Amino acid sequence: MKIFFLIKTFLILTNFNNFLFAGAPPLNKDPLPIAPYSFIKTKHIIIGVEWEKSSIKEIIPNELLGASTITGGINIFTSKKKQPFSPLSGSYGWVNLPGENKKEKLVIFSIYGPNKKINKVMKSFYSLKSELGSNKVTLINNKAIATSSINRKNVLILSAFNMEDCEKASGKDVLITNFSKKNKIYQTISWTANNQCNLTPEKIELKEGLEKFKIKKLLWAKTQENSEVIINKPISRVKQ
């Protein structure tokens, strides 16, 4: 009887534990890495644009509503180098914000992937409304072509031609990844490119959910090859 009682008690406790673990959330075995993040061996196509004001007036800050011209651009990049976020690629569109230095760029859309972790980092840490997707950059025969896709459908196509004035380059970008009445979230980026070339912009196609962003004029284009991009920790600033 004693043995039977012990066995029965063991089975009850085992079933109870199984019930508890079945209802509990899974342990986070693969936490997101903390910034700064380094993307190496990246390849970019970047085209500067003048946006149709009417297509973005709902998302731009008040200080831009009176502007006659609203500029910005689109950056698509990828890397075939094996690294923490591989397979790694990204794209984003931005609007230039006014100011003394005119360096702040408000991100209006972004696509990161196909690695789910890089997309999750952009959404969780930088509050970007980022879509999970894939981006491709091709530089061939003095021409540059880049595409972004979501669910295997192209939603963005860039092209430019006539590469010239190629040289090493470096710089810093200040992206505003979230903009509200109360605060801004900044993503500061430092980059170096072993080879940056100027091009003549040829075409930008925005499809599906991105077609609401209308482009009035193509302004400039450049490519960057064999680049390193370092993204620093997000900075949140309360607006005065």
HELIX and SHEET records of a PDB file:
HELIX    1   1 LYS A    2  GLY A   23  1                                  22    
HELIX    2   2 LYS A   53  ILE A   56  1                                   4    
HELIX    3   3 ASN A   62  LEU A   65  1                                   4    
HELIX    4   4 LYS A  116  TYR A  126  1                                  11    
HELIX    5   5 GLU A  208  LEU A  210  5                                   3    
SHEET    1   A10 SER A 130  LEU A 132  0                                        
SHEET    2   A10 GLU A 104  PRO A 114  1                                        
SHEET    3   A10 LEU A  88  ASN A  96 -1                                        
SHEET    4   A10 ILE A  70  SER A  79 -1                                        
SHEET    5   A10 TYR A  37  TRP A  51 -1                                        
SHEET    6   A10 ILE A 215  ILE A 231 -1                                        
SHEET    7   A10 ASN A 183  LEU A 206 -1                                        
SHEET    8   A10 LYS A 153  PHE A 179 -1                                        
SHEET    9   A10 LYS A 143  ILE A 150 -1                                        
SHEET   10   A10 SER A 134  ILE A 140 -1                                        
SHEET    1   B 8 SER A 130  LEU A 132  0                                        
SHEET    2   B 8 GLU A 104  PRO A 114  1                                        
SHEET    3   B 8 LEU A  88  ASN A  96 -1                                        
SHEET    4   B 8 ILE A  70  SER A  79 -1                                        
SHEET    5   B 8 TYR A  37  TRP A  51 -1                                        
SHEET    6   B 8 ILE A 215  ILE A 231 -1                                        
SHEET    7   B 8 ASN A 183  LEU A 206 -1                                        
SHEET    8   B 8 ILE A 235  VAL A 238 -1                                        
END                                                                             
